[in-house]
Every structure is written in structure tokens, then in C-alpha cells.
Amino acid sequence: MDFRSLREADPSALETAAQAYAKLQDSLQDDQREWRGGTADPVAHSGWQGPAATAANGSIGRTGKKLDDTTTGLAPMSKLLNQGAADIRAAQINLQQTVDEATAGGLVVGDDGSVSWEATPTAYTDEATAARQDAELKQRAERTSATIGRILEQAADTDRALTGQLDAMSGTARGLAGQVRTA
């Protein structure tokens, strides 16, 4: 993740998506209860017997499993998106604190995350003092640049981990969808 991407990221969008997943899970759980009470349980307790009853109960059982798997799969997605939002927000806070400290210390942080400083004017001080001040600013700039680099690397690690987990969940969802048989 680069400097601009981290600064401009909107963790609240991930939180909104997480809330949507949680709401969808709640809705599916309600639908699942209604389906069980209105379809699965009545058929299972109907006393219906024979090949058609066996086929119907098997189909209903598979549908119930799909509903269970889908409903169960939504909770981790919501948690994962919320965790991603929290991690990104924490990285943004660390980055902003680093930029603020750098600015307060006489450094300039560019829009690309580069760190620089204005040379100490020799008109108001001797050259040795100016050189020493420039050397100190250079060291602070290097430390600040390294700190920004670590923050960006941590954010990139978080992004990669989140991507991997989302891909794994999507793969599971595709696997469940692939189990659907057409009539």
C-alpha cells in the first residue's frame, strides 16, 4: 500500500459493508427459521412415505444445509471487514501522528510520503551551525521516512492478509454454489 492510498482509504466503507453482511445474516436466519417451520418440519413430520417422500426429504435436507452454510459464512465476513477497517484506521492514525510530529519538527512530508527539509539559512548563523542543524534534520528525516515505510508495510501486510482471507471465503462460497444441482 502506498502513502496516498493509505491516507485516502475510507475504513467506514468497510464498516458499512460489514454491517450489511451482519444485517443479511440476521435476515437469512429469520428466513431460515421461517423455511424450517413452514417447509422442512411439516414435510418431515407429515408421515409421507415412499420414493417421492424420500426424494423430497433429501432435497429439503440439502436446501437446509445450503441455508446453514450460507448463514454461517456471513458472520466471519462481517468480522473480517470490521477488523480490516480497524487495522486500516489504526495505520492511518499512526501515519498522521508521524506526519504531524515531522511537521512540528521542521520536516516536510510530501503527498507521496517523501520527507524533506529546508536547508538552514547561513545568513542568520555560521556555516558550522547550519551544517550541524542540516545533519540533525537529515537524521530526523531518515528516521521519519523509515517510520512511514514501516507503517506502509504493515498496512500492506494487513491488506494482503485481508485479501487472502476474503479470497478464501469467496472460494468457500463458490464451492457451496457449485454444489447446487439443477432440476
N, C-alpha and C positions, 0 to 999 in steps of 0.2 A: 504494500500500500504506500502510495506516495504522500507527501506533505499536504498537497491541495485536497486529495481525496479524503484524507482523514479529517481535515479541517471542515470540509463541506458535507461530510456524511451526516445523515439525519437518522439518529437512533430511534427517534419517535416513530418513524415509519415502520421499523421492525416491531416496535411495541404494538402498533396498530394492527399489524399482521398477526402478531401473537394473540391479541385479543379476539381477532376474527376467528382464528383456529379454536380458541377456547369456547367461543360462542357456538361455533359449528359443532364442536364436540358435545356441548350441552344439548343442542337441537337434535343431534343424531341419537344421543342417549334417550331423549324423550320419544323420538320416532321408534327407536329400538324397543322401548317398553310397550309402546302402542302396538307395534307389529307383533311382539310376542303375545300380548294379551288378546289381540284381535285375530291373529292368524295361527301362529305356531302352537300355542297352548290349546285352542279349540280343536285344531286338527289332531293333535297328539292325544287328546282325551275324548275324541269322538267315538271311539270304538270301531272306527272304519278299519277294515282288514282287506287283505288281498294285494295283488301286484300293484294296482294303482295307488293304494294307500301307502305301500312301502316306497314307491317312487315319489309320492308327494311328500312323505315324511323325510326322505333323503334330500329332496330339493329344498325343503324348508330348513333342514339342518345345515345345508351348505350356505343358504342365504343368511342364516343366523350367524354362522362362522364368519362370513364376509362382513356382516354388520359389526360383530365383535372386533374383528381385526381392524376395520376402518376406524371405529370409535376409539379403540386403544391406541392406534397410531397417531391420533391427533394431539394427545397430551404431550408427548415428547417434542413435537414440532413447536408447540406454543412455548414450552420451557426453553427450548433451544434458541428460538428467536428472541425471547426476553433476555437470555444470558448473552447473546450476541450484542444486543442493544446496550446492555450494562457494560460489557467489555469495551465496546467502541466509545461509549460515553466516558469511561474511565481514561481511556487513551487520549481522548480529546482534552479532558481536564488536565492531564499530565503535560500534554503538548502546550496548552495555553499557559500553564504555570511556567513552563520552561521559557516560552517566548516572552512572557511578562517579566521574568527575572532577567533575561538577557537584555531586554529593552531598558529596564531600570538600571542595568549595569553599563549602559553606554554602547551596547551592541545593536546591530540592525539585523532583523530576521526577514529575509525576502519571502515573496509569495511562493517560492519553490522550496523554502526551508533552508536556503543558504544563509550563512551567518557571516557578517562583515562588521567593520567599524570604520569610523572616520579617523584618519591619521591625526595625531596630536599636533596642533599648530606650533611651530617653533617660534612664532612671533612673540608668544607670551611666556616661553620657558626656554631653557637651554637645550641643546641638541641631545645631551646625555639623558636628561629627564624625559624628553619627548620619546627617545628610543626606548627607555625603560617602560614608560606608560604604554607605548605601542606593543611592546613584548608582552606585557601583562594582558592587554586587550586581546592579543593574538591567542594567548593561552586560554583565556576565558571563552573566546570564540571557538576554539578547537574542542574544549570540554562541552560547550553548548551544542555544537554540531554533533558530537558523539552521543550526547543525551538524546537529541532529536532522532538520530539514527536508531538508537535502541528502542525508543518509543514507536517509531515507524515499523521496526522489525517485529516488535511484539504485536502491533496491530495487524501486520501482515500474517503472522503466525495464527492469530485469532481468526482472521478472515479465512485462511486455508483450512483450519480445523472446522470452522463453521460450514464451509463449502463441502468438506468431506462428509460431515455428519448429515447435512441436507441431502447430498447425493445418495448416501446410504439409505436414508429414509425414503427418498424418491424411488430408489431401486426396489425397496420392500413394497412400496405402494404399486409399482409397476408389476411386481411379481404377483401381488394379490389380484390386480386387474387381469393379469394373464390367466388366472385360474377360472375366470368366468367362462361358462360354456354357453354357446348359443343354442337355441331350440331348433 
